Amino acid sequence: MINPPLWKASVALTKLEAADMASLLELEGSAQAVLIVEEPFGPGAVVEALYTEAPDAAYLTRLAGREINVAPLPDQDWIRLSQEGLPPVRAGRFFVHGAHDAGVVPHGVIPMRIEAGMAFGTGHHETTALCLSVLSDLARKRAFTNVLDLGCGTGLLAIGAAVLWKRPVLASDIDPVAVEVTVANARANRVAPMIRAVVADGLSHPTLAAGAPYDLIIANILAGPLTRLAPGITAALASGGVLVLSGLLNNQENMLLSFYHGLRLKERRRDGPWSALVLEKARR
């Protein structure tokens, strides 16, 4: 297998500045992944963004307001190496692990084996873990029969919903690679018949439009796309339906809520600078 070439953009700053810088690089939209590497016992941190094509260092520097260094990464299987270094994650009732940790699954959990490939969502990011915990608690309160995972990434949340409610789940992503990864992960977790994954840009896609209204929509994306998609998401949500939004920072909550007219905020969950919002549409 030929590994895709990767480029890394990096910037050194303080831990307090790191979350905002990471959010800025994510919102820019062309990075495949963004991570924060913190000094264990110091105030410093490095924000790194990975790209499949060489990014414009001058443009990123102007965008960030400080110098961004760009360099190619050596030709190694960075995806495999990074996954082997990731520990399992416990989120709600779920235990998320890679193939390398299949032998350490504890009793009394819902195990999910997730391989990221070039898609986002292994459970290690705070927003994904927040969404898993929300789904775990929602399953104790009510059943959902028509679920959409919008911006599915690895398919982790779609698979979690299928396992919890034993119902078909529609998953969509703008990235064809993410859809391929979702299908592979659904197969690995033995829920492939319940997961339909499609490449789609927004709610106007024929498959997503035909499946509406949904009684549960999960959208763990970023604040920018969530604002643009707000009218379509709101229209696609069934009367009495629940919407889980994440991929946003604490200081973006109120701004984002202002775009979701007619939905009532039921809960806010936070982990560090990251948030997940649970909203409900009024019953007619």
C-alpha positions, 0 to 999 in steps of 0.5 A: 500500500502506498501511503499518502504524502503528509505535510505538517504545519506547526506553531509553538505557543502557550497552553492557554492559546493552544485551543483557540489556535487549534480551532482556527486551523480546523475552521480553515478547513483543509487540514486532515487532522489538528492536534495539540502537543503540550509540555508535561511540566511547562506552560508551552504547547505546539499545535500541529495540523496535518495535510495531504498537500503542502499548505501555503505557509504564508497564508496560514501565518497571516491567518494565525497572526504568528509564524506557521512552519510547514514541512513534509513528514517522512514517508512512514505509515503515520496513520498506523503509528499514531493509532498504535500510540492511542490508548482506549477511551471510556466514554459513557457506556462505550469503550473505544479501542483500536485493533491493537487494544482488542485484548483489554476490553473490560466487562460491562461496557459496549466495545467499539473497534474504530480505525481512523484511517484518514477520517476524524473520530476515534473517541480521543477528541473531547467532542467525540467523547462528549457525544458518546456520553450524550448518546449513552444517557439518551438511550436510558430515556427514550428510543429513536427510530430514525437517526442521522449522523451528519459529518460521520468521520469514522462512523463512530457515533453512527455505530454507537447509535446503531448499537444502542437503539438497534435501528438503521442509521444514516451516516453522511460526510462530505469526504469520500474517504470518511464514508469508506472508513465508516463502512469498514468500521461498521463491518468490523463492529458487525453493524454493517446492515444497519449503517448506510453511509453516503457522500453528501454536502448538507441536508439537500442531498437526495438521500438525506432529504428522502430520509427526513424527518429524523427523530435524532440528528448528531452533528459533530462537525465545527461551529462554522459548518453548523451555522451554515447548516442550521436551517437545513438541520432544523427543517430535517428534525422531526417534531419532538426530535433531539439534536446533538451538536458538537465540534464547538468551543465553550465561547461559541455556544451562544453564537451557535444557539442563535442560529437554531430557531425553534429548538430548546436547549436541553443540556450543555456538556463541556470538557475543557474548552470543548462543548456539546449541546443537546437541543429538542424541537417542540412537539406540534 
